[in-house]
Amino acid sequence: MINSLGRGLRGGLAAGAVGTAVLNAVTYADMAWRGRDASTMPEDVVDALAGRLGTQVGGARGERANRRTALAALTGTVAGLGVGAVVGTARAAGLRLPPVVGGVVTGALAMAATDGPAHALGVTDVRGWTGQDWVADAVPHLAFGLAAHSTLRLVDPGPAQGSTAVVDEPARASGSLVARSALLGVAAGGRSSLGLAGPALTSGNRLAAVGALAAVGGELYMDKQPQTPSRLSAAGLPARIASGAGGALALAKRDHQRAAVPVVAGAVGALAGSLLGAAWRAGAAEVVPDWQAAVVEDVASLTLAVLASR
């Protein structure tokens, strides 16, 4: 399994590199066709991130501009490679999506990886984007997704058609698995560690269970601290959705069933659980102390995770 994930990671990095090259080509082709200026958002993100870190891009006027351009390009490359690594690892773990679906999902992840931080840092407000803005941003990222996913399929094509080897193919995802994946996602929306901790706690692996308990215990403590950011923040919500999807993938692998539909159910469940949990805490705070509302949510989330993972 570890070797398979390692191959998936390497293939994902290659796919991310190809996707990044295609994205840049499409972007420059659009600039040449329309004669438009280059977007300043990547450089603005660099400035905003430096400001959050209490520093700034140094140098004289020309040097600073060059450094901003270089850092912006580097962050874009890192984002592309990171998305490639994620989808490559997911494919190695058993999440094999059809070509077009996989390309669209990969492109959406790349779009979220670039636009999400820009929105969170206040560089742009995606809620005010026009339809033309969305199209101009979506087309290059869709090209990234299709190119990256096609590269992954070339690197890891799966069982050859007509092969005489006996392959133990995963069964079609059952309704029970999809429902349990959604419930596990809701639990992850309540406590982000539970998406992966639920399957680990019920796996029979003592080391994994101890690690899961430590992660859950740490989150239960941190959830009660006033400085803990909102679960709906730019950092909190994606982590919960990823946890719900990852937990569903673990359940599908354990049950030897196809993972695509359970993973989507887990991600949607995590989004729903995050919204419901935030609404519960806001409403309950008007009646009882916040820590009491948090404990009720702890119990509900743990119960859902155990029931979904058994």
N, C-alpha and C positions, 0 to 999 in steps of 0.2 A: 504493500500500500504506500509506504514512504517513497519507494523508488518511482511508483506511478505518479505520485504528487510532484516529485522532483522533475520528472519528464514534462508533466503538465505545466509547471512553473517555467521551465526553459522554453517550451513551445509558446506559452503565453507571452513571454518577453519578446520572442521573435514576432509574434502576431501583433503585439503593441507597437513594435518598431515599424512594421509594414503599415499598420493603420495610421501611425503618426505621419509617415511620409506621404501617404495618400491624402490625408486631411490637409497637410500643408500644400500639396499640389492643387487640390480643389480650391483652397482659399486663394492662392496666388492666381489661379486661372480666373476666378471671379473678379479679383482686383484688376487683372488685365482686361477682362471683357467690359466691365462697367467703368473702368478708370477711377475707381474709388480709392479713398485713403485707407491705409492699414488701420485696423482697430487698435485703440489705445488701451483697451481693457486689460490685456495681460500686464503691461507696464504699470497701470494703476493698481492692479492687485499686488504687484511687487512692492509698491510704495505703501499701500495699506497694511500689508503684512509686516513690513519693516517697522511701520508706526506702532503696530500692536506689540512688537518685540522691543519697543523702546529705542529704536535706532533708525538709521536712514541710509540710503544708498549714497556713498561718499564720492568725492572727486570733483574736479572742476566741471564746468557746464557740459563740455563735450564728453569728458570721461564719464560723468554721471549718466548722461543719455545713453552712451554705449553700454555701460554696465546694466542699466535698466532693460535695454533691449536684449542683452545676453541672458540675464536672469529670467526674463519673461519667456524666452525660448526654451531655456533649461527646465523651467517649471512645467511648461507644456509637454516637453518630452518625458519628464518624470511622470506626469499624469497619464500620458498614453501608455507608457510601460507598465504603470501600476494597474490600469484597467486591464491590459493584456494579461498580466500575471494573475489577476483575480479570475477572469473568465477561463484562462488556461487551467488553473488549479481546479475550478469547478467542473470543467469538462473531464479532467483526469479522475475526479471523484465520482463521476457517473452522470453529470448533468449534460446530456447531449440534446441540444435543441435543433429543430429543422433549420436549413440554411437561412431562409429569409427571417424567420423569427429570431434566430441567434444573432443575425446581423443587426436587426433593429434593437434588440435588448442590449447588445454590446455598445451600439451607438448611443443609446439612451444613458447607459452608465458613463460613457465618456463625456456626454453633455452635462450630466449631473456633477461629474468630477471637476469640471471647469467653471460652470455657471454657479454651482452651489457655493463654493468659497467666495466668488465675486459678490454674490448677493449677501452672504453672511458678513462680509467685510464692509458692506455699504458702498461698494464700487458701482453697482448697478442695482436696480430694482426690477426683477423679472416680471413683477405684477403689472408694470407699466409698459411692457414691451408691446409693440404693434405686431400684427400678423407678419409683416415683411421682416421684422426683426427676428421672429421665431424661425421663419423659413431660412433666412440667411445664416442663422446659427445651426439649424438642424441639418441642413444639407451636407456640410462638411463632416459633421459628426456621424451622420448616416453612412457616408462614404468610409469613414474610419471603421465603423462597426462591420460593414459588409466585407471590407478588405481584411480586417483582423480575424473575423470568424472564418472566412475562406482559408486564410493561412492556417488556422488551427485545424481545420478539416484536412488540409494537405499534410500537416505534421502528424496528426493522429486521425487517420481515416476511419478507424474502427474495423470490425470484421469485414473481410472482403466478400463481395457477393459471389455466390457459387462455391464458396469454400466448403470442403468436405469435413473440416474440423468440427468437432462437437463444441458448441459454444453455449454456455448456460446463460441465456438471455434473461434479463430481468422481466418479471411479469408486468402487465399493465397495472397502473396504480389503482388500488381499490378505493371505493368510497370511504371506507373506514380510515385508510391512511390519509386521504385528503382532509377528512374532517379532523383527525388528530393533529395533522400538520397545521391546520388553521387555529386549533385551540392552543397548540404550542406557540404559535405566532402571537396570539393574544397574551399569553403568559410573558413572552419576550417584550411585548409592548409595556407590560407592567414593570418587569425587571429584566433589563437587557441581557443579563448573564444566563437567564433561564432557557433561552433558545438552544444553546449548546449544552448547558449544564443538565437539562432534563434527560436527554438521551445518555449522557455520561453517567448520571446517577443510577440509571436503570440498566446499564450495560453489563454489569457483573465484573467490571474491571475496577479493582480497588484503588489503584493509583489514579485513574481517571475520575473516580468518584470523590476522592480526597481533593483533587484539584478543583473539581466543580463546586464542592462545598465551600472551599476557600474563596472562590470567585463570588459565589452567591452571598456568603457571609459579609465579604467586603462591600458588596453593593448594598446590602440591607443596612449596613452602618452608614455608608456615604449618602444614601437616600434621605436620611434624617438630618443631614447637615444643611444649614441655611445657604452656604456658598455653592451647593451643588446646582449646576445649570439645569434649565428646563429640558425635559425629555423631547420637547418639540423644537429644540435648538438645531442649528445647522450641523452640529456635531452629534447630538443625542439621537435624533430621529433616524438618520441613516444607519447608525450602529444597531438600533433595535430592529430595523427592517432586515439588515444583514444577519442578525442573530436568528430571527424567525426563519429566514430562508435557509440558513446553515443548519439549524436544528431539523427542519423538514428534510433536508438532504440526508442528514444522518439517519433519520427514521427510515427513509426510503432505502438507503443502503443496507440497513439492518434487516429490513423485511424483503430485500432483494426484489424491489419493485421500481418501475421507472420513476425518475425523480422530477421531471419537468413540472407536472401539475401540482404535486405536493409543495415544491419550492415556491411556486406562485402563491399557493394557498397560505404558506407560512409567512411570506412577505406581506400579503394583504392582511392577514390576521394580526401581524405586528403593527401595521399602520393603524388598524382599528383599535387594537389594545392600547396604543400610545394615546390616541385621541380620547378614548373612553377613560383611561387612567387619569389624564390631565383634567378632564371634565369632572371626574369623581373627586379629585383632590381639591379643585376650586370650589365645588359645591359643598363638600363636607367641611371645608375650613370655616364656613359660616355657622356651623353647628357645634363642631367638636375641635379640640386642638389638632394641628396638622399631624403630629406624630401618631395620634390614634387612627386617623384616616389612613396614614401610611401603613400601620400595622395590619389593618383590615385588608388593604391592597396586597401586602406581603402574603398573607394567608391565602387569599384568593388566587394570586399568581402562582404560588408554590403548588397549590392543589391542582390547578389546571395543568401545570407542567408535568406533574407526576402522573395524572390520569392520561394525558396525551402520550406520554413516553412509555407507559407500561406495555 
